[in-house]
Amino acid sequence: MADARRDRQGGVASADADEHLVREAEKIAGALGRMFPGLCEVVLHDLRHPEHAIRVIENNLSGRQIGDPATELGLARIADPEYPGVIQNYPNRFPDGRPAKSTSIGIKNAAGEYVAALCLNLDVSVLSAVTLTLSNLVATETGHRDQPIETLRDRGARELRQAVEELSARRAATPRSLSREDKKALVRQLHRDGYFDSRDAAQTIADLLGVSRATVYNYAK
């Protein structure tokens, strides 16, 4: 009798803990939705009740409703606790055909069972027009590719900037994000390669690395 009572109490405690997890996930879903209004649909699925799984839907772009059933991905998580916890940036489509980029995050309880899933569906069709506009804005004519018309900055500065960016890329970083030691090594390499002979080289390097001109000279020693 005592064992049965403990089992019942344990089951109630487990159910309460699962409900607490889902309630906490509701806060996250609401906050994410308010962060990206009109652009990203955020859906919280309660996988304990797959037949009416949708518990929260923010920025409703798919036309689904609270209480609608779980998707195929949700059912896969219910069937297999080893199913990947995060499926990131996969292509998707809304019911009306608009392209979407989706991410699904599974939420497990202490027993290792999926109890919920938080899904984000980004409407990339909204961004397509912006992308096209920016592409057109920065595009240049290529008809005179072999006949440069003019140079807005001296050639030495352009080559120096390219060298700094290439040396930084070898360290998987941007010039300003390099560590102090990497910046010092980069400056010394530029000095060995003769870039300090260019006009205003030290100031250009300083601007690129986000340090002072005096620091550049100090690194070059």
N, C-alpha and C positions, 0 to 999 in steps of 0.2 A: 504493500500500500504506500509506504514511504517513498519507495523508488518511483512508483507511478506518479506520485505527487511532484517529485523532483523533476521528472521528465516533462510533466505539464508546465511546471514553472520555468524550466529551461526553454521550452518551446515558446512560451509567452515572451520571455526575455529576448530570445532571438528575433521574434517577429517585431518586437518593439525597437530593437536595434536596427533592423532593416528599414523600418518606417522612418526612423531618425535619419538614416543615410539618405533616403529619398527626399525627405523634407529639406535637408541641407542642400541637396542637388537642385531643388526648386529655386533656392535663393540664387545659385550660380546661373541657372537658366534665365531667370528674370534680369539679372544684372548684365549678362552678355547681350541679351536682346535689346536692352536700353542703350547699350554701348554702340550698337550698329543698327539704328532704326531704319527700316525700309530696305536694308541691304542684305542682312543675314538672318535667315530663319533659325531659331533655336528651339529644339524639341526635346523634352524630357520624357523618356519611355519608362514606365514601370513594368519591368520584365516579370514581376510576380503575377501579373494579370495580363497575359499576352492578348487576350481577346478584346480588351479595352485598355491598351497600354499607354496611350498618350495622356500624360498627366499635366504637362505644361506645353504651350506653344506660343512663342513670342515672334512678332513680325511674321505673321502667317502668310507665306508666299506660295504654299503648296495647296491651299484649300482644305487641308485636313482639319479635324476638330478634336477637342479633348474627348477622350473615350474611344477614339478610333484604335484599331488593332495594331499590333507590332508589325514592323517590316520584316523582310526576309533576313536581314542582318540581325535583328533582335531575336528572331526565332533560332538562328544559328547559335547565338550566344547562350540561349536557354538550353539548347540541346548539348552544347559542348563547353564546359567550364574552361577548357584550354584554348578556346577561340581567342584570337588576338584582342588585347584590351583596347588598343588604339588602332583605328584604320584612318590614315591621314591623307587628306587632299586627294580624294578619288573623284573622278568625273561622274556627274550625275545630271539628271534633268527633272525640272518641275513638270507637272501634268500638262501644262500648256506648251511644252517644248523648249522653254528657256533653259540654257545651259547653266549648270551649277557646279560648284566645287564643294565637296562635302568632307566632313570629318566626324567620326563616331567614336565616342569614348565610353567604354564599358565600366560599370561601377560594381565591384564585388563586395560581399559582406565578409565577416571574419572567417566564415566557413569556406571561402573561396568560390562562392556561387554568385553568378551575375544577378543582381537585383534591379539594376536600372542601366540606362544608356543615355548619354547626353550627346545630341547630334546637332551639328552646325551645317547649314546649307547656304552657301554664299551665292547670291545672284550675280554671276559674272557677266551676264548680258548688259547690266547697267554700266559695267566698266569697259565694255568693248568700244563704245563710242569715244570714251575718254582716251583709250589707248590709241585709237585711230587718229584722233585729233592731235595727240602729242607726237605720233610718228610723222604726221604731215608737217607739224610745226618745226621739227628738228631736221627734216630731210633737206638735202642739198642737191644741186644739179651736178651731174657727173659728166657732162659733155666736154668739160675742159680738164679732165683728170690728168692728162699729160702736160698741161700747160698752166701751172699755178699762176693765178692772177695777182695775188698779193699775200703778204704775210703780216698779220696783225701784231705778232710779237717776234722778237729776234729768234733765229733758229736755235741758238744755243739754249735758250730758256725752254723751248719746246722739247728738245732732246733731253734736257735735264729732268723735266717733269716726267717724261716717259721712262727714263732710267730709274727714277725714284719709285714709280708705281710698279715697274717690273721687279725690282729688288724686293719690294714689300710683298708682292704677290707670291714670291718664292717662299716667303715665311707665312703664307696664308693669312695675310693681314692687310689693312689699309695703312698708308704712311703714318697717320696720326695715332693708330691703335698699336703700333709697335712698342715693345718694351724699351726701356732706357738703353739696355745693352744692345738690342737690335738696331736702335736708331744710331748708336755710336758706331756699330759695325758698318751700317749702310753709309754713313758720312765718310768713314775712312775708305770704303770701297770707291765712292765717288771721287775722293781726293786722289786715290791711286790711278783712277781712270782719266784724270785730267779735267774733270768738270769744273773745278774751281778756277780754271782759266777763263771761264765765261763771265761776261759782265753781269754783276749783281747775283752771281751764283749762290753765295752764302745766304742772301736774303730770300731767294727763291726756295732754297732747301729749308730754311727756317719756317717759311709760310706753309710748306707742304707737310712738315713734320709737327707743326704746332709748337715750336720752341723758339727761343730768342736767337738772334744772329750771333750773339756772344757764345751761346751754347753750341752752335754749329762749329764755330772756330775751336772751341774747347774739345769737341768730339773729334775734330780732324787732327789733333796733335798726336 
